[in-house]
Amino acid sequence: MRDHYDFSKMKGRRNPYVKYLKQSVTIRLDRDTVAYFKSLAADSGIPYQTLINLYLRDCAVNQRKLHMQWAS
């Protein structure tokens, strides 16, 4: 390796992966839901948080909407 590098001629550019960065959020899920995704994670070898993210991303990409009605 060199002792000195000249970075003065470099051109800056935006991070091309900025749209893929993840945002940390706190979300409260019931225990059954977490247990379900943890069991899927154990079967597939994919971390359960990644599985939840993949499921929610699929819903967002396909614009799925939850249709539910409260009993009156």
C-alpha positions, 0 to 999 in steps of 0.5 A: 500500500502507498503511504499517501493517496491523492483524493483531490481529483476524485469526484463525489457521487451519491450512494447508489444504494440509498433507496435500499437502506433500512430504517429502524422502527419499533413495532409491537407485535403479538406473541403468536405473530412473532412465534409464527415468523420465528418458526418460519425462520427456523425452517428456512434459515432466514432471520425472522425479522428479514421474513417479516420485512419480506412479507411487508415489502410484498404487500407494499409492492403488490399494494395489498390492502387488508379488508376487515370489518369490526363486528357491531 
